[in-house]
Structures are given as C-alpha cells and as structure tokens.
Amino acid sequence: MLDSGQFYESQFKGENCIFNLLKPEEKAILEKNHEVTRYKKNDFVYREGEMPVGMQYLKEGMVKLIKEGIGGRDQIIRMIPRNGLIGYRSLIAGEPHNGTTIAIEDSEIITIPPDILYNVLLKNYNFSLALLKDLALELGFSHYRTVSLTQKHIRGRLAESILLLIEKYGFEHDNKTLRVYLPREDLANLSNMTSSNAIRTLSTFAGEKVIAMDGRKIKVINLEKLEKISKQG
C-alpha cells in the first residue's frame, strides 16, 4: 500500500502542478477524499447547465471546453492539457457550468469534493494565491482570444490556433508533428470559422510549405512563418 507521499506523487504530477503547494496534512486529507474517473474519447465530462461536483484535475489525456453558439454551432473555448484544472471557475462562482467539457482522447480525471477545496483555500495562502493567479491568467487569455477571433482574418486565426495547440500539447518526438490530432471541425471551431474555410486554409498553408498534413496529423514545417501569419492577423 502506498504511503501519502507515494500516493500523491503517483496522482498529481507536473513541475508546476498547483497541488505541489499542499501541506503534508492536506495531502493526507486529499488521499482519503477524491474520486478518479476514466473517460473514453468523446465522453462528456460535464454538460452545460450542470452544477459542479468538485474541483477536477486532468491526470491523463486531453479535454476540450465548448460553448454552443447561434444555430447550434460549437465554439471551442479552451483546450485543456494533462495536469490542467477543469470546472473550478463555476465551482468557486457557485453557479452551473456555462460550457460543456468533452474528452478528445481517453482521459483520467481526479475530482476533489467542494468542502475539501474550500478548506484548503481558507488555510493555505500559497494554494489560494496560485489558484487566483490561474483564474487571472485564464481571464486575460479569454480577453485576448475574444479580440483575435473577431478581428484577425481567417489565415491569422488558424495560424494562432495551431500555435495554441503547440503551446498546450507540444510536438511528437520529431519536434514537428503536433501531439494532438483534431478533426477539421474541431480546428474550425477553435478558430471561429467554418469547416470548409479551415480545410481550404490548411491546404493553402501546406501549399506554402508552412505545414504538411497526413490525415489528422499536422506537421509544422516553418514555425517562423506560422508565427508571422498569426501576428499579421
């Protein structure tokens, strides 16, 4: 049987993991009060309108947060990588989830009950400050994306989305192929455009030797030019 330290290290990984800030006694409480749930690709983690069941930590896998827009068209709000936090904004606000979270690959999520989270927030200054910083960063990023997705042209929006995927998920071992394989519809929803425009623009990027495509795989050939397209908007 694992002791508290071994259990903690096996569950919460990552150099910048917020749970590294927990005190030994808080880690022991967390060990006894958590739930681990496994999700298959395309499973719903939670749906818009549901009340939060706790603070959720993505131990393994990838998930996306979507918001249904006009005419039933989805907009991807966030792409959450391994070691990311899920659904905590709604939990802290005390309101229903304002979006739907879906696994984009097989994933494993740890849920921490609200009372355990609130207890830590009240007693652990460093943890509370780190969570506040995370919320602030997300708010700033949301403001930036609102402007870029409404003011950039199609090329700039798609280039920015590819760069975002690089930042969130990184590359395969070749340091060129994106580690996340999204359907064109998801890439379009992330970029605030139609699927046909996304497919057409990807083909243009491929023709310009900025990227190469193999099914859902995207290989970045010229990162500098991709960044330039994004900046030009």
Secondary structure as GFF3:
##gff-version 3
##sequence-region A 1 233
A	DSSP	alpha_helix	4	11	.	.	.	ID=ss1
A	DSSP	three_ten_helix	18	21	.	.	.	ID=ss2
A	DSSP	alpha_helix	24	32	.	.	.	ID=ss3
A	DSSP	beta_strand	35	39	.	.	.	ID=ss4
A	DSSP	beta_strand	44	46	.	.	.	ID=ss5
A	DSSP	beta_strand	55	60	.	.	.	ID=ss6
A	DSSP	beta_strand	63	68	.	.	.	ID=ss7
A	DSSP	three_ten_helix	70	72	.	.	.	ID=ss8
A	DSSP	beta_strand	74	80	.	.	.	ID=ss9
A	DSSP	beta_strand	85	86	.	.	.	ID=ss10
A	DSSP	alpha_helix	88	93	.	.	.	ID=ss11
A	DSSP	beta_strand	100	103	.	.	.	ID=ss12
A	DSSP	beta_strand	107	112	.	.	.	ID=ss13
A	DSSP	alpha_helix	114	123	.	.	.	ID=ss14
A	DSSP	alpha_helix	125	151	.	.	.	ID=ss15
A	DSSP	alpha_helix	154	169	.	.	.	ID=ss16
A	DSSP	alpha_helix	184	191	.	.	.	ID=ss17
A	DSSP	alpha_helix	195	207	.	.	.	ID=ss18
A	DSSP	beta_strand	211	214	.	.	.	ID=ss19
A	DSSP	beta_strand	217	220	.	.	.	ID=ss20
A	DSSP	alpha_helix	223	232	.	.	.	ID=ss21
###
